[in-house]
Amino acid sequence: MPDLRTEILAEIRRVLAVELEVAAPVELHQELARDLRVDSMGALVLAVALEDRFRVKLAEEDAAAVTVKDLVDLVERRAGDARANGEPEPSRTREAP
């Protein structure tokens, strides 16, 4: 079973490629806004997708002014906090579109 960080990064890459049509490879050191050209609408799409997939709460700003690594760290931390508060774990599979 892949670890949570790997799943989060894979979901970020999926959303950027499929939903936001980012053609460039996505690496941890890249800034979402500057390097990957994620605008405010894209940040919202990314935040909602991560919320849905990992059952965390994010603000648009969380997905806009950070590196990919910062976003992975944030989602991982919030998912851990949610589990500590007794919330169900995120689903391990993604439904087909």
N, C-alpha and C positions, 0 to 999 in steps of 0.2 A: 504494500500500500504506500503510495507516495506521501511524503510529509506535507504538512500544511503549507509551508513556504513555497514548495514546488507547485502545489495546486493554485495558490494565489497568483504566482508569477504566470502560470499557464493561462489562468483566466484573464489576467490583464492583457497578455499577448493576444488572446482570442478576441477580446472586445476591441482592442485597438485595430486588429487586422480585419475582422469581419464586420463589426458595426461602425467603426470610424474610418475604415479603409486606409489605415496607415500601412504603407508598403515596406517601409524600412524595417530592418531587424530591430527588436526591442531588447535593450540591455539594461542591467541594473543601474548603471551610472548615469543614464540619460535623464534629463529633466523633461517632464511631460509637456510643459508649455513651450519651452525654448527649443528643445531638440526634436521632439516628436510633433510639435505644432498642434497640441491638444488645446482647443479654445474652450470657452466657458460652457458651451453646449456639449462639447465632447467630454469635458470633465464631469458634467452632470450624468451623461450616459454611462460613463465609466463608474461613477460612484453608485448609481442605481444598480448596475449589474453586479458589482461587488457586494452591495447590501443584500441583494436577492440571493446570490450564490452562497455567501458566508454568514448570512444573518447577523450583520453588524450595522451600526449606524455611522454614516459618513456625511460630511457636509461637502458641498461643491468645492470649497477651498481645499479640502483634504486631498482631492484628486487633481488639483490644478497647479500648485506652486511647489511641487516636490519632485524628487527623483523617483524612478521606478522602485528603487530599493526602499526609499522612505515610505512609499505607499504599501509595499509588501509588509514592511515592519509594522505599520499602523494597523493594517487589516489583521495581521497575525495577533497583535496585542489586543485589539478589540474582540476578536473571536475568542481569545483566551479569557478575557474579562466576562464575556457573555456566558461561557461555559461555567466559570466560577460562580456566576449568579444563578445557575440552574437552568439556563436556557438550553434548548436542544442543540445538538451538534449540527453543523451545516451538512447538507446532503453531499454524498461523495460522487454522485453521478450527475451529469448535465443532460437534461431532456433535449431531444432533437428539436430544432426550430421548426 
